[in-house]
Amino acid sequence: MVANSRGKIRSGPVRPLNLPTQLEVVQGIDKKPKSIGMPLHVDVTVVLDSWHIRTRWWREDGIINRQYFDCLMRNGRRVTIFLDLEKDKWFQQRT
């Protein structure tokens, strides 16, 4: 019989893997992104999709109220960003 080669299983604190990073975004009157600082500004060719998420409204530590945009950039990149509607700030969260 072969001995168990695995180490002791440990559990640690839960931590997020990819925290959102704040972006500088120029937006139009319709609040849609027109250009995104990456770090130099690149124009948004088209917004492919957008959706709204509102959750955790019952929690004391704050709600999550975000408008997401899936953007095709002039340089060919596809970027998903969101506007935090509570803080009125733009972010990108990489997966």
C-alpha positions in Angstrom: 0.0 0.0 0.0 1.3 3.5 -0.9 1.4 6.1 1.9 -0.7 9.2 1.6 1.6 11.9 0.0 -0.8 14.8 0.5 -0.1 17.4 3.1 -2.5 18.5 5.8 -5.5 20.2 4.4 -5.7 23.8 5.6 -8.4 26.4 5.2 -7.5 30.0 5.2 -9.4 33.3 5.0 -11.5 33.9 1.9 -10.0 36.6 -0.2 -10.9 38.0 -3.6 -8.6 37.0 -6.5 -9.0 40.0 -8.8 -10.0 43.2 -7.2 -11.5 45.9 -9.5 -9.1 48.6 -10.7 -10.3 52.1 -11.1 -10.3 53.6 -14.6 -10.6 57.0 -16.1 -13.5 56.9 -18.6 -14.9 59.7 -20.8 -18.6 59.1 -21.0 -21.3 60.6 -23.3 -24.6 62.3 -22.2 -26.2 58.8 -22.2 -23.6 57.7 -19.6 -22.1 55.2 -22.1 -18.3 55.1 -22.3 -16.7 57.0 -25.2 -13.1 56.4 -24.4 -11.2 54.4 -21.7 -7.8 55.3 -20.1 -5.7 52.1 -20.5 -3.5 54.1 -19.4 -3.7 56.3 -22.6 -7.2 56.9 -23.7 -8.5 54.5 -26.4 -11.9 55.2 -28.2 -14.8 52.8 -27.8 -15.8 51.7 -31.2 -19.1 50.1 -30.1 -20.8 49.0 -26.9 -21.6 45.4 -27.6 -23.8 44.8 -24.5 -24.7 46.4 -21.2 -26.4 45.1 -18.1 -27.3 46.3 -14.6 -26.6 44.4 -11.3 -28.1 45.5 -8.0 -27.5 43.1 -5.1 -26.7 43.0 -1.4 -29.3 45.8 -0.8 -30.1 44.0 2.5 -26.6 44.2 3.9 -25.3 46.9 6.2 -21.9 47.0 4.5 -23.3 48.4 1.4 -25.1 47.4 -1.8 -23.6 46.5 -5.1 -25.2 48.7 -7.8 -23.3 48.5 -11.1 -23.9 49.2 -14.7 -21.6 46.9 -16.9 -20.5 47.6 -20.5 -18.9 45.2 -22.9 -16.9 47.4 -25.2 -15.0 46.9 -28.5 -12.1 49.3 -28.5 -10.5 51.0 -31.5 -7.3 49.0 -31.0 -9.3 45.7 -31.4 -9.4 44.8 -27.7 -12.7 43.8 -26.0 -13.0 45.2 -22.5 -15.7 44.8 -19.9 -16.0 47.7 -17.5 -18.5 48.9 -14.9 -19.8 52.1 -13.5 -20.3 51.8 -9.7 -23.5 53.8 -9.4 -23.1 54.3 -5.6 -19.6 55.9 -6.0 -20.0 57.2 -9.5 -16.6 55.7 -10.4 -15.5 53.4 -13.3 -13.7 50.1 -12.8 -12.4 47.1 -14.6 -12.3 43.7 -13.0 -10.3 41.1 -14.9 -11.3 37.5 -14.7 
